[in-house]
Amino acid sequence: PNELSLLQQAMKLLESSRCQSIDYYPLHHMVNYALGIMYMQMGLHTIAMPYIDEALRYCEGINDRQILFKTKLTRANLRMYKREYETSLAGYMDLYDAYGDQAGTEQWAILNNYISIIHLQRERFEESEKYIRVAVEIREKIGDELRTNYSHFTLCKLLYTTGRIEEGDKYFDIVQKVIDKYPYIFDRQIKNDIYYEL
């Protein structure tokens, strides 16, 4: 893709000795992070990881908690996509311990949702439910329908997995309504993936 080529060119420019001072750290972070995300979206998780690790290295020099959170979260996500579940969970729990002051925010909901997914994957259902209920509660209060739908989907999957069909159906109906409302976001392939997972 053209975007990938442009990012690779930017990376070469940043290799110049003139771009090594701390003033350039935000650019180094941004380009490495963007390359990591792009490779991750292409399913090339092993290639993506060094870019996210490098972004994290520059991030620690920027001294911005929100950027640090986002970068560490992405690294933990990559571990999850590579099926390194316990390593991924350790990354999420480090963020959980360090960012307790974010409780009630969208960031906190995202983190709780991912922690729940790992516990669900490892069949630790009580732990999974504890975290996904927090994510659902936060997102319902915030009111972002699409983000809330993602947490409803995770809860629905947990409920079906643990045999609570009636409550699962309730959340499935909510998920289905949002899917029907935004057909340009949920195309046939995405819908098939959702139904397959449930």
Disulfide bonds with the S-S distance in Angstrom:
none
